[in-house]
Amino acid sequence: MDIKQQFRSVIQWEHIQEYQLFYKFTDKGDEIKNASKLILQEGQGCIFTYEGKIEGVFDQAGLYDLKTGNIPFLTTITKVLNAFESEHKVGLWFYRKADIVNVRWGTRIPIKYNDPVYGFPVHLRGYGNYSIKITDAKQFFTNIIAGQSDYFVSELQEIFLSRITQPISNYLANAKFSYAEIDSNIVAIAKEAQEKTTSVFNNLGFQLLDFRIEGTSFDEETNQRINEISDVQADVKAANIAGVDFAELQKLKAMRDAAKNEGAAGASMGMLAGMNMGQMAQQNTTSQNTSSSSENIDIRAKLKNLKDLFDDGLIDADEYKQKKQEWMDKM
């Protein structure tokens, strides 16, 4: 046995690792048996066990005299140390009291709920960070540590992630946020998520100091569905601007795309033919009860719609000029 170990009388938590939450002091029992003092730094605590049971918790920084019994349960510790024979009887677990900040979280599986606007289920993922501090070391030690020598925040993350997903899912299901509203309500969602998960942390002996959502994403199937809907909505709006119905616009686009595959010349002819068909249909329904004045007004409206089609890229410059001249000649 090292003579230095025999006469060492002070116990403290040295070589603290990053994100280490609990650390069991072990040195074959010699230092514990011969120790006279315990030093706790700011942000540290210590749990003392004897024969597997918690005899006391040191929760304030300072220098503790283990031989005098100047704190109620130190009397028990003093008796134990004086009669100490086996390294397996006594245990000292240091733990981190300081705030644990920027603990990462992310949904392991997507959160599923029905979009209130689109009416189909969406799958949402989220990620961010939170900060916590231990408030009931004895409770966490009893229920989770169970004699484990070291415990790190990464192990705590797994416990929390398995417990906080359901409260967040329930909240989103009742909040009625649509696909397009998620990003603009990130702060509100994070606040509600913190309130919904506070009890989860409290039950494990921790206080949740803050909870942040840094970003969200939807699954590929949801994005594809939304994109398809957005394309249709854009086409309907374009049809309204052009003064044609949606079905006619789709025919014009189809003819344009088909013509493009045959070359630029075919594209021009296809677009003009489609426009002529639309014009003829409109003229047949209005020619019987119109005067020359109303015809001029109608042509002006068509010229405006023609310009909108050109601005939207549905016809090219040559097509625009040719059709414009035809309608100008009729005025």
QUINOR-V654700 format. One record per residue. RES is the residue in three letters. PHI is phi in whole degrees, -180 to 180 (none if undefined). OMEGA is omega in whole degrees, -180 to 180 (NA if undefined). BURIAL is I if it has 24 or more other C-alpha atoms within 12 Angstrom, else O. Layout:
res=RES phi=PHI omega=OMEGA burial=BURIAL
res=RES phi=PHI omega=OMEGA burial=BURIAL
This chain:
res=MET phi=none omega=-180 burial=O
res=ASP phi=-68 omega=-178 burial=O
res=ILE phi=-62 omega=179 burial=O
res=LYS phi=-68 omega=180 burial=O
res=GLN phi=-68 omega=-178 burial=O
res=GLN phi=-64 omega=-174 burial=O
res=PHE phi=-102 omega=177 burial=O
res=ARG phi=-70 omega=-172 burial=O
res=SER phi=-121 omega=-176 burial=O
res=VAL phi=-117 omega=177 burial=I
res=ILE phi=-112 omega=176 burial=I
res=GLN phi=-154 omega=-179 burial=I
res=TRP phi=-88 omega=180 burial=I
res=GLU phi=-110 omega=176 burial=O
res=HIS phi=56 omega=180 burial=O
res=ILE phi=-68 omega=179 burial=O
res=GLN phi=-90 omega=-180 burial=O
res=GLU phi=-63 omega=180 burial=O
res=TYR phi=61 omega=174 burial=I
res=GLN phi=-86 omega=-174 burial=I
res=LEU phi=-99 omega=177 burial=I
res=PHE phi=-129 omega=178 burial=I
res=TYR phi=-145 omega=178 burial=I
res=LYS phi=-90 omega=178 burial=I
res=PHE phi=-78 omega=180 burial=I
res=THR phi=-137 omega=173 burial=I
res=ASP phi=-157 omega=180 burial=O
res=LYS phi=59 omega=175 burial=O
res=GLY phi=83 omega=-173 burial=I
res=ASP phi=-64 omega=-177 burial=I
res=GLU phi=-70 omega=178 burial=I
res=ILE phi=-66 omega=-178 burial=I
res=LYS phi=-62 omega=-175 burial=I
res=ASN phi=-96 omega=-174 burial=I
res=ALA phi=-69 omega=176 burial=I
res=SER phi=-119 omega=-176 burial=I
res=LYS phi=-140 omega=175 burial=I
res=LEU phi=-126 omega=179 burial=I
res=ILE phi=-110 omega=174 burial=I
res=LEU phi=-117 omega=176 burial=I
res=GLN phi=-81 omega=175 burial=I
res=GLU phi=-59 omega=180 burial=O
res=GLY phi=85 omega=179 burial=I
res=GLN phi=-121 omega=171 burial=I
res=GLY phi=-139 omega=-179 burial=I
res=CYS phi=-151 omega=178 burial=I
res=ILE phi=-109 omega=-179 burial=I
res=PHE phi=-108 omega=179 burial=I
res=THR phi=-122 omega=175 burial=I
res=TYR phi=-140 omega=-177 burial=I
res=GLU phi=54 omega=175 burial=O
res=GLY phi=84 omega=-179 burial=O
res=LYS phi=-110 omega=178 burial=O
res=ILE phi=-75 omega=178 burial=I
res=GLU phi=-97 omega=-179 burial=I
res=GLY phi=-178 omega=179 burial=I
res=VAL phi=-130 omega=173 burial=I
res=PHE phi=-88 omega=-177 burial=I
res=ASP phi=-124 omega=178 burial=I
res=GLN phi=-126 omega=178 burial=O
res=ALA phi=-66 omega=178 burial=O
res=GLY phi=149 omega=180 burial=O
res=LEU phi=-107 omega=-178 burial=O
res=TYR phi=-107 omega=177 burial=I
res=ASP phi=-90 omega=-175 burial=I
res=LEU phi=-80 omega=-176 burial=I
res=LYS phi=-104 omega=-171 burial=I
res=THR phi=-101 omega=-178 burial=O
res=GLY phi=69 omega=-178 burial=O
res=ASN phi=-79 omega=172 burial=O
res=ILE phi=-123 omega=-172 burial=O
res=PRO phi=-43 omega=-175 burial=O
res=PHE phi=-78 omega=176 burial=I
res=LEU phi=-67 omega=176 burial=I
res=THR phi=-61 omega=177 burial=O
res=THR phi=-63 omega=-180 burial=I
res=ILE phi=-60 omega=-179 burial=I
res=THR phi=-60 omega=179 burial=I
res=LYS phi=-63 omega=-180 burial=O
res=VAL phi=-66 omega=-178 burial=I
res=LEU phi=-66 omega=-180 burial=I
res=ASN phi=-68 omega=-179 burial=O
res=ALA phi=-99 omega=-172 burial=O
res=PHE phi=-67 omega=-180 burial=I
res=GLU phi=-125 omega=-175 burial=O
res=SER phi=-124 omega=-180 burial=O
res=GLU phi=-65 omega=-176 burial=I
res=HIS phi=-86 omega=-177 burial=O
res=LYS phi=-86 omega=-173 burial=I
res=VAL phi=-111 omega=176 burial=I
res=GLY phi=-142 omega=175 burial=I
res=LEU phi=-124 omega=177 burial=I
res=TRP phi=-115 omega=172 burial=I
res=PHE phi=-81 omega=176 burial=I
res=TYR phi=-142 omega=-176 burial=I
res=ARG phi=-88 omega=176 burial=I
res=LYS phi=-93 omega=-177 burial=I
res=ALA phi=-65 omega=178 burial=I
res=ASP phi=-59 omega=176 burial=I
res=ILE phi=-107 omega=-170 burial=I
res=VAL phi=-106 omega=175 burial=I
res=ASN phi=55 omega=174 burial=I
res=VAL phi=-78 omega=-175 burial=I
res=ARG phi=-75 omega=173 burial=I
res=TRP phi=-142 omega=177 burial=I
res=GLY phi=-164 omega=-179 burial=I
res=THR phi=-66 omega=-180 burial=I
res=ARG phi=-71 omega=174 burial=O
res=ILE phi=-126 omega=-178 burial=O
res=PRO phi=-63 omega=173 burial=I
res=ILE phi=-85 omega=-174 burial=I
res=LYS phi=-107 omega=175 burial=I
res=TYR phi=-158 omega=-178 burial=I
res=ASN phi=-85 omega=178 burial=I
res=ASP phi=-70 omega=-175 burial=I
res=PRO phi=-71 omega=-179 burial=O
res=VAL phi=-93 omega=-174 burial=O
res=TYR phi=-88 omega=173 burial=O
res=GLY phi=77 omega=175 burial=O
res=PHE phi=-129 omega=-178 burial=O
res=PRO phi=-68 omega=177 burial=I
res=VAL phi=-120 omega=-179 burial=I
res=HIS phi=-121 omega=-174 burial=I
res=LEU phi=-113 omega=172 burial=I
res=ARG phi=-112 omega=178 burial=I
res=GLY phi=-140 omega=177 burial=I
res=TYR phi=-153 omega=-180 burial=I
res=GLY phi=177 omega=179 burial=I
res=ASN phi=-151 omega=177 burial=I
res=TYR phi=-145 omega=178 burial=I
res=SER phi=-126 omega=-177 burial=I
res=ILE phi=-141 omega=170 burial=I
res=LYS phi=-146 omega=-179 burial=I
res=ILE phi=-79 omega=-178 burial=I
res=THR phi=-116 omega=179 burial=I
res=ASP phi=-138 omega=-176 burial=I
res=ALA phi=-63 omega=-179 burial=I
res=LYS phi=-64 omega=180 burial=I
res=GLN phi=-65 omega=-180 burial=O
res=PHE phi=-67 omega=179 burial=I
res=PHE phi=-61 omega=-177 burial=I
res=THR phi=-68 omega=-172 burial=O
res=ASN phi=-88 omega=-173 burial=O
res=ILE phi=-120 omega=-174 burial=O
res=ILE phi=-64 omega=176 burial=I
res=ALA phi=51 omega=176 burial=O
res=GLY phi=86 omega=180 burial=I
res=GLN phi=-63 omega=-174 burial=I
res=SER phi=-70 omega=-179 burial=O
res=ASP phi=-133 omega=179 burial=I
res=TYR phi=-145 omega=-176 burial=I
res=PHE phi=-115 omega=-178 burial=I
res=VAL phi=-60 omega=-180 burial=I
res=SER phi=-60 omega=177 burial=O
res=GLU phi=-72 omega=178 burial=O
res=LEU phi=-68 omega=179 burial=I
res=GLN phi=-57 omega=-179 burial=I
res=GLU phi=-61 omega=179 burial=O
res=ILE phi=-65 omega=-177 burial=O
res=PHE phi=-67 omega=-178 burial=I
res=LEU phi=-61 omega=-180 burial=I
res=SER phi=-72 omega=-176 burial=O
res=ARG phi=-109 omega=-174 burial=I
res=ILE phi=-94 omega=-178 burial=I
res=THR phi=-63 omega=-177 burial=I
res=GLN phi=-65 omega=177 burial=I
res=PRO phi=-60 omega=179 burial=I
res=ILE phi=-68 omega=178 burial=I
res=SER phi=-61 omega=179 burial=I
res=ASN phi=-63 omega=180 burial=O
res=TYR phi=-63 omega=-179 burial=I
res=LEU phi=-64 omega=180 burial=I
res=ALA phi=-65 omega=-179 burial=O
res=ASN phi=-97 omega=-176 burial=O
res=ALA phi=-77 omega=178 burial=O
res=LYS phi=64 omega=174 burial=O
res=PHE phi=-82 omega=178 burial=I
res=SER phi=-82 omega=-179 burial=I
res=TYR phi=-49 omega=-174 burial=I
res=ALA phi=-77 omega=-175 burial=O
res=GLU phi=-101 omega=-176 burial=O
res=ILE phi=-60 omega=-175 burial=I
res=ASP phi=-61 omega=-178 burial=O
res=SER phi=-76 omega=-179 burial=O
res=ASN phi=-118 omega=-178 burial=O
res=ILE phi=-57 omega=-177 burial=I
res=VAL phi=-64 omega=180 burial=O
res=ALA phi=-65 omega=180 burial=O
res=ILE phi=-64 omega=180 burial=I
res=ALA phi=-63 omega=180 burial=I
res=LYS phi=-64 omega=179 burial=O
res=GLU phi=-67 omega=179 burial=I
res=ALA phi=-63 omega=178 burial=I
res=GLN phi=-64 omega=180 burial=I
res=GLU phi=-65 omega=-178 burial=I
res=LYS phi=-71 omega=-175 burial=I
res=THR phi=-104 omega=-179 burial=I
res=THR phi=-58 omega=-178 burial=I
res=SER phi=-65 omega=178 burial=O
res=VAL phi=-61 omega=-180 burial=I
res=PHE phi=-71 omega=-180 burial=I
res=ASN phi=-59 omega=-178 burial=I
res=ASN phi=-65 omega=179 burial=O
res=LEU phi=-98 omega=178 burial=I
res=GLY phi=94 omega=-179 burial=I
res=PHE phi=-126 omega=171 burial=I
res=GLN phi=-106 omega=177 burial=I
res=LEU phi=-85 omega=-175 burial=I
res=LEU phi=-85 omega=176 burial=I
res=ASP phi=-160 omega=-178 burial=I
res=PHE phi=-146 omega=-176 burial=I
res=ARG phi=-123 omega=171 burial=I
res=ILE phi=-109 omega=-178 burial=I
res=GLU phi=-91 omega=-178 burial=O
res=GLY phi=-170 omega=178 burial=O
res=THR phi=-137 omega=176 burial=I
res=SER phi=-155 omega=177 burial=I
res=PHE phi=-103 omega=-179 burial=I
res=ASP phi=-69 omega=-175 burial=O
res=GLU phi=-61 omega=-179 burial=O
res=GLU phi=-64 omega=178 burial=O
res=THR phi=-64 omega=180 burial=I
res=ASN phi=-61 omega=-180 burial=O
res=GLN phi=-65 omega=178 burial=O
res=ARG phi=-62 omega=-179 burial=O
res=ILE phi=-63 omega=179 burial=I
res=ASN phi=-63 omega=179 burial=O
res=GLU phi=-64 omega=178 burial=O
res=ILE phi=-65 omega=180 burial=O
res=SER phi=-64 omega=178 burial=O
res=ASP phi=-63 omega=179 burial=O
res=VAL phi=-64 omega=179 burial=O
res=GLN phi=-62 omega=178 burial=O
res=ALA phi=-66 omega=179 burial=O
res=ASP phi=-66 omega=178 burial=I
res=VAL phi=-62 omega=179 burial=O
res=LYS phi=-65 omega=179 burial=O
res=ALA phi=-63 omega=179 burial=I
res=ALA phi=-65 omega=179 burial=I
res=ASN phi=-64 omega=179 burial=O
res=ILE phi=-66 omega=-178 burial=I
res=ALA phi=-78 omega=180 burial=I
res=GLY phi=78 omega=177 burial=I
res=VAL phi=-123 omega=178 burial=I
res=ASP phi=-81 omega=-174 burial=O
res=PHE phi=-62 omega=-178 burial=O
res=ALA phi=-63 omega=180 burial=O
res=GLU phi=-67 omega=178 burial=I
res=LEU phi=-63 omega=178 burial=I
res=GLN phi=-63 omega=178 burial=O
res=LYS phi=-65 omega=179 burial=I
res=LEU phi=-62 omega=180 burial=I
res=LYS phi=-66 omega=180 burial=I
res=ALA phi=-64 omega=179 burial=O
res=MET phi=-67 omega=178 burial=I
res=ARG phi=-65 omega=-179 burial=I
res=ASP phi=-65 omega=179 burial=O
res=ALA phi=-67 omega=-179 burial=O
res=ALA phi=-68 omega=180 burial=O
res=LYS phi=-62 omega=179 burial=O
res=ASN phi=-70 omega=-179 burial=O
res=GLU phi=-101 omega=179 burial=O
res=GLY phi=119 omega=-177 burial=O
res=ALA phi=-63 omega=-179 burial=O
res=ALA phi=-64 omega=179 burial=O
res=GLY phi=-64 omega=179 burial=O
res=ALA phi=-63 omega=-179 burial=I
res=SER phi=-63 omega=-179 burial=I
res=MET phi=-64 omega=-179 burial=I
res=GLY phi=-66 omega=-180 burial=I
res=MET phi=-67 omega=180 burial=I
res=LEU phi=-66 omega=179 burial=I
res=ALA phi=-65 omega=179 burial=O
res=GLY phi=-65 omega=179 burial=I
res=MET phi=-67 omega=178 burial=I
res=ASN phi=-63 omega=179 burial=O
res=MET phi=-63 omega=179 burial=O
res=GLY phi=-65 omega=-179 burial=I
res=GLN phi=-66 omega=-179 burial=I
res=MET phi=-63 omega=180 burial=O
res=ALA phi=-64 omega=180 burial=O
res=GLN phi=-70 omega=-179 burial=O
res=GLN phi=-65 omega=-179 burial=O
res=ASN phi=-63 omega=-177 burial=O
res=THR phi=-85 omega=-174 burial=O
res=THR phi=-119 omega=-171 burial=O
res=SER phi=-69 omega=-174 burial=O
res=GLN phi=-72 omega=-173 burial=O
res=ASN phi=-123 omega=180 burial=O
res=THR phi=-121 omega=177 burial=O
res=SER phi=-103 omega=179 burial=O
res=SER phi=-63 omega=180 burial=O
res=SER phi=-68 omega=-180 burial=O
res=SER phi=-68 omega=177 burial=O
res=GLU phi=-64 omega=179 burial=O
res=ASN phi=-64 omega=179 burial=O
res=ILE phi=-64 omega=179 burial=O
res=ASP phi=-63 omega=180 burial=I
res=ILE phi=-66 omega=177 burial=I
res=ARG phi=-60 omega=179 burial=O
res=ALA phi=-63 omega=180 burial=O
res=LYS phi=-68 omega=177 burial=I
res=LEU phi=-62 omega=178 burial=I
res=LYS phi=-64 omega=178 burial=O
res=ASN phi=-64 omega=178 burial=I
res=LEU phi=-62 omega=179 burial=I
res=LYS phi=-64 omega=178 burial=I
res=ASP phi=-63 omega=177 burial=I
res=LEU phi=-61 omega=179 burial=I
res=PHE phi=-66 omega=-180 burial=I
res=ASP phi=-63 omega=-180 burial=O
res=ASP phi=-83 omega=178 burial=O
res=GLY phi=80 omega=-179 burial=O
res=LEU phi=-82 omega=173 burial=I
res=ILE phi=-135 omega=-180 burial=I
res=ASP phi=-93 omega=-174 burial=I
res=ALA phi=-65 omega=-179 burial=O
res=ASP phi=-64 omega=179 burial=O
res=GLU phi=-64 omega=180 burial=I
res=TYR phi=-64 omega=-178 burial=I
res=LYS phi=-64 omega=-178 burial=O
res=GLN phi=-64 omega=-178 burial=O
res=LYS phi=-71 omega=178 burial=I
res=LYS phi=-61 omega=-180 burial=I
res=GLN phi=-66 omega=178 burial=O
res=GLU phi=-60 omega=-177 burial=O
res=TRP phi=-76 omega=177 burial=I
res=MET phi=-66 omega=180 burial=O
res=ASP phi=-66 omega=-178 burial=O
res=LYS phi=-86 omega=-178 burial=O
res=MET phi=-81 omega=NA burial=O
